[in-house]
């Protein structure tokens, strides 16, 4: 921790993809001990007393890819993958000349490929599988009908006829902690089909434990589930709560899904310095 104590200030970027926001730090010269990173993430991501964000991304050197990330949710948990976070990480790496515009990123879900063209970022999605359609999910006041798919992290998609009046937090929290999806739990997406190539989505995100304005892996899971149900075809435009439209492209359906990509803008909000001795 010597470098941290001596420096006291640590540069960071605040970025977002569709309203899914992150604090990103060039951590190639490591100054935050691994054991302290979950607690550090909770402090940085906290509203009012921290920067405020859905997650923390530390970019480090990699022996397998152009760059490696350590990604933490706002609660300090470390998920395998985050689609919007990957897009922000890729653009951050290019802006800081850590990599070229075509790069590979090492994640807990495996290596992903990214292409950065100005603010537009396209990333490959790994860890797609374990699809389980037509699930009955009993809640305290009713039974939901949903579909499960893992896109690096677990997701349930629940088709609804309208989104505005869905109690996303209440239902989402019950499904997220439901015995059907233990011990890992799951992210929960409520989706409405607009056409064969478009859908709307609202997401309760595991680790944030609230509705977020966008979820990249949730957008991908929802598009792939819709396709597997015969309700959508590639490419699928996913309209997020944050107003951004994410593009999901893929080949195949069901257990034969392949060549899955997520594309959208990754935007820089601001840059600054964390005063580490006051971030308690």
C-alpha positions as CSV (number, residue, x, y, z in Angstrom):
1,X,0.0,0.0,0.0
2,X,3.1,2.2,0.0
3,X,2.3,3.8,-3.3
4,X,-1.2,4.6,-2.3
5,X,-0.1,6.2,1.0
6,X,2.6,8.3,-0.7
7,X,0.4,9.4,-3.6
8,X,-2.9,10.0,-1.7
9,X,-4.7,10.8,-5.0
10,X,-5.7,8.4,-7.6
11,X,-6.9,9.5,-11.1
12,X,-10.2,8.0,-12.4
13,X,-12.8,8.3,-15.1
14,X,-16.5,8.2,-14.6
15,X,-18.1,6.5,-17.7
16,X,-21.4,5.0,-18.6
17,X,-23.1,2.9,-21.2
18,X,-26.8,3.6,-21.5
19,X,-26.9,4.9,-18.0
20,X,-25.1,1.9,-16.5
21,X,-22.2,3.9,-14.8
22,X,-18.8,2.9,-13.7
23,X,-15.6,4.3,-12.1
24,X,-12.6,3.2,-14.1
25,X,-8.9,3.3,-12.9
26,X,-5.6,2.5,-14.7
27,X,-4.3,0.0,-12.2
28,X,-1.3,-1.3,-14.1
29,X,0.8,0.0,-11.3
30,X,-1.2,-1.7,-8.6
31,X,-1.7,0.3,-5.4
32,X,-5.0,-1.2,-4.0
33,X,-4.3,-4.6,-2.4
34,X,-6.5,-7.3,-3.8
35,X,-7.9,-8.1,-0.3
36,X,-9.1,-4.5,0.1
37,X,-10.6,-4.1,-3.4
38,X,-14.2,-5.2,-2.5
39,X,-14.3,-2.6,0.4
40,X,-12.7,0.0,-1.9
41,X,-15.4,-0.6,-4.5
42,X,-18.2,-0.2,-1.9
43,X,-16.7,3.1,-0.8
44,X,-16.1,4.5,-4.3
45,X,-19.5,3.4,-5.7
46,X,-21.5,4.7,-2.7
47,X,-23.8,7.7,-3.5
48,X,-23.2,10.9,-1.5
49,X,-20.0,9.8,0.2
50,X,-18.2,8.3,-2.8
51,X,-18.3,9.0,-6.6
52,X,-21.5,7.0,-7.0
53,X,-21.6,4.2,-9.6
54,X,-23.0,0.8,-10.4
55,X,-19.5,-0.7,-10.4
56,X,-15.7,-0.2,-10.2
57,X,-13.3,-1.3,-13.0
58,X,-9.6,-1.7,-12.4
59,X,-7.5,-2.1,-15.6
60,X,-4.4,-4.2,-15.2
61,X,-1.7,-5.9,-17.3
62,X,-2.5,-9.4,-18.6
63,X,-0.5,-12.4,-19.8
64,X,-3.4,-13.6,-21.9
65,X,-4.9,-10.5,-23.4
66,X,-4.2,-6.9,-24.2
67,X,-5.6,-5.8,-20.9
68,X,-7.2,-7.4,-17.8
69,X,-10.0,-6.1,-15.6
70,X,-11.0,-6.5,-12.1
71,X,-14.7,-5.7,-12.0
72,X,-16.7,-5.1,-8.8
73,X,-20.4,-4.4,-8.3
74,X,-21.4,-1.5,-6.1
75,X,-21.8,-4.0,-3.2
76,X,-18.2,-5.2,-3.6
77,X,-19.1,-8.6,-5.2
78,X,-17.1,-9.6,-8.3
79,X,-19.3,-10.9,-11.1
80,X,-17.9,-12.8,-14.1
81,X,-19.0,-10.4,-16.8
82,X,-20.6,-7.0,-17.5
83,X,-21.4,-6.1,-21.0
84,X,-21.7,-2.3,-20.6
85,X,-18.7,-2.4,-18.3
86,X,-16.7,-4.2,-21.0
87,X,-17.6,-1.5,-23.5
88,X,-16.5,1.3,-21.1
89,X,-13.3,-0.6,-20.3
90,X,-12.4,-1.0,-23.9
91,X,-12.9,2.7,-24.7
92,X,-11.0,3.7,-21.6
93,X,-8.1,1.5,-22.7
94,X,-8.0,3.2,-26.1
95,X,-8.3,6.7,-24.7
96,X,-5.4,6.0,-22.4
97,X,-3.3,4.4,-25.2
98,X,-3.2,1.1,-23.3
99,X,-4.2,-0.8,-26.4
100,X,-5.2,-0.3,-30.0
101,X,-8.7,0.1,-31.3
102,X,-9.0,-3.7,-31.7
103,X,-8.3,-5.4,-28.4
104,X,-8.9,-8.4,-26.2
105,X,-10.0,-8.1,-22.6
106,X,-9.4,-10.7,-19.9
107,X,-12.4,-11.3,-17.6
108,X,-13.5,-14.0,-15.2
109,X,-15.9,-15.2,-17.9
110,X,-13.0,-15.6,-20.4
111,X,-11.4,-13.5,-23.1
112,X,-13.6,-11.1,-25.0
113,X,-12.9,-9.1,-28.2
114,X,-13.6,-5.4,-28.6
115,X,-13.7,-2.9,-31.4
116,X,-13.6,0.8,-30.6
117,X,-14.7,3.4,-33.1
118,X,-14.8,6.8,-31.4
119,X,-17.7,6.4,-28.8
120,X,-19.1,3.3,-30.4
121,X,-17.9,0.0,-29.0
122,X,-18.6,-3.6,-30.0
123,X,-17.7,-6.5,-27.8
124,X,-18.0,-10.2,-28.1
125,X,-20.0,-12.0,-25.4
126,X,-18.6,-15.1,-23.8
127,X,-20.0,-17.7,-21.4
128,X,-23.4,-17.9,-23.2
129,X,-25.3,-21.1,-22.3
130,X,-27.4,-23.0,-19.8
131,X,-30.6,-21.9,-21.4
132,X,-33.8,-23.0,-19.6
133,X,-37.1,-21.9,-21.0
134,X,-40.6,-21.8,-19.7
135,X,-40.0,-21.6,-15.9
136,X,-42.7,-21.0,-13.4
137,X,-41.4,-18.7,-10.6
138,X,-43.8,-18.5,-7.6
139,X,-43.6,-15.2,-5.8
140,X,-45.3,-14.0,-2.6
141,X,-48.4,-12.7,-4.5
142,X,-48.3,-14.4,-7.9
143,X,-46.4,-16.7,-10.3
144,X,-44.2,-15.2,-13.0
145,X,-43.4,-17.1,-16.2
146,X,-39.7,-16.6,-17.2
147,X,-36.7,-18.0,-19.0
148,X,-33.2,-18.4,-17.8
149,X,-29.9,-17.9,-19.7
150,X,-26.3,-17.4,-18.6
151,X,-24.3,-14.7,-20.4
152,X,-21.2,-14.9,-18.3
153,X,-23.6,-14.1,-15.4
154,X,-27.1,-15.5,-14.8
155,X,-30.2,-13.8,-16.2
156,X,-33.9,-14.4,-16.1
157,X,-36.1,-12.7,-18.7
158,X,-39.8,-12.2,-17.9
159,X,-42.0,-11.1,-20.9
160,X,-44.7,-8.6,-20.0
161,X,-47.4,-6.8,-22.0
162,X,-46.4,-3.4,-20.6
163,X,-43.4,-2.2,-18.6
164,X,-44.4,1.1,-17.0
165,X,-46.4,-0.4,-14.1
166,X,-44.1,-3.5,-13.4
167,X,-42.8,-3.4,-9.8
168,X,-39.3,-4.0,-11.0
169,X,-37.6,-3.7,-7.6
170,X,-40.1,-5.8,-5.7
171,X,-40.5,-8.6,-8.2
172,X,-36.8,-8.4,-9.2
173,X,-35.6,-8.8,-5.7
174,X,-37.9,-11.8,-5.1
175,X,-36.7,-13.5,-8.3
176,X,-33.1,-12.6,-7.7
177,X,-33.1,-14.4,-4.3
178,X,-35.5,-17.2,-5.3
179,X,-34.6,-20.8,-4.3
180,X,-34.8,-21.7,-8.0
181,X,-31.6,-19.7,-8.7
182,X,-29.6,-20.3,-5.6
183,X,-26.8,-20.2,-4.5
184,X,-25.6,-17.6,-7.1
185,X,-28.9,-15.8,-7.5
186,X,-29.8,-14.1,-10.8
187,X,-30.3,-10.8,-12.6
188,X,-33.9,-10.2,-13.6
189,X,-35.1,-8.6,-16.9
190,X,-38.7,-7.6,-17.7
191,X,-39.1,-7.3,-21.5
192,X,-41.7,-6.3,-24.0
193,X,-41.4,-7.1,-27.7
194,X,-41.7,-4.2,-30.1
195,X,-41.1,-6.0,-33.3
196,X,-39.1,-9.0,-34.7
197,X,-36.0,-6.9,-34.3
198,X,-36.6,-4.7,-31.2
199,X,-37.6,-5.0,-27.6
200,X,-37.9,-2.8,-24.5
201,X,-36.2,-3.8,-21.2
202,X,-36.1,-3.0,-17.5
203,X,-33.5,-4.7,-15.3
204,X,-33.1,-5.5,-11.6
205,X,-29.3,-6.0,-11.3
206,X,-27.7,-8.4,-8.9
207,X,-24.9,-6.8,-6.9
208,X,-26.4,-3.3,-7.4
209,X,-29.7,-4.6,-5.8
210,X,-31.8,-2.1,-7.6
211,X,-33.1,-1.2,-11.1
212,X,-30.4,0.1,-13.3
213,X,-30.8,2.3,-16.4
214,X,-29.1,-0.4,-18.5
215,X,-27.5,-3.8,-18.3
216,X,-25.5,-5.1,-21.2
217,X,-25.5,-8.8,-20.4
218,X,-29.3,-8.4,-19.6
219,X,-29.9,-6.9,-23.0
220,X,-28.0,-9.8,-24.6
221,X,-29.8,-12.5,-22.6
222,X,-33.2,-11.0,-23.3
223,X,-32.5,-10.8,-27.1
224,X,-31.2,-14.4,-27.2
225,X,-34.1,-15.7,-25.2
226,X,-36.6,-13.8,-27.4
227,X,-34.9,-15.4,-30.4
228,X,-35.0,-18.9,-28.9
229,X,-38.7,-18.4,-28.3
230,X,-39.1,-17.5,-32.0
231,X,-40.0,-13.9,-31.1
232,X,-36.9,-12.1,-32.5
233,X,-34.2,-12.3,-35.1
234,X,-30.7,-10.9,-35.3
235,X,-29.9,-8.1,-35.0
236,X,-32.1,-7.1,-32.0
237,X,-32.3,-3.4,-30.9
238,X,-32.8,-3.3,-27.2
239,X,-34.3,-0.1,-25.8
240,X,-32.9,0.5,-22.3
241,X,-34.4,2.5,-19.4
242,X,-31.5,5.0,-19.9
243,X,-32.7,5.8,-23.4
244,X,-29.8,4.2,-25.3
245,X,-30.5,1.5,-27.9
246,X,-28.1,-1.4,-27.6
247,X,-27.6,-3.7,-30.6
248,X,-27.3,-7.5,-30.0
249,X,-26.3,-9.6,-33.0
250,X,-25.8,-13.4,-33.0
251,X,-26.1,-16.7,-35.0
252,X,-28.2,-19.7,-34.1
253,X,-30.7,-20.1,-31.3
254,X,-31.4,-22.2,-28.2
255,X,-28.4,-24.4,-27.3
256,X,-26.7,-23.5,-30.6
257,X,-26.2,-19.7,-30.0
258,X,-22.8,-18.4,-31.3
259,X,-21.0,-15.3,-32.5
260,X,-22.8,-13.1,-30.0
261,X,-22.0,-9.4,-29.9
262,X,-23.1,-6.3,-28.0
263,X,-22.7,-2.8,-29.5
264,X,-23.4,0.7,-28.3
265,X,-21.9,3.9,-27.1
266,X,-19.5,4.2,-24.1
267,X,-19.4,7.7,-22.9
268,X,-17.0,9.6,-20.6
269,X,-18.8,11.7,-18.0
270,X,-15.9,13.3,-16.3
271,X,-12.4,12.6,-14.9
272,X,-11.0,13.5,-11.5
273,X,-8.8,12.3,-8.6
274,X,-9.9,10.2,-5.6
275,X,-8.5,11.6,-2.3
276,X,-7.7,8.3,-0.8
277,X,-7.1,9.4,2.8
278,X,-10.6,11.0,2.9
279,X,-12.5,8.2,1.1
280,X,-13.5,6.4,4.3
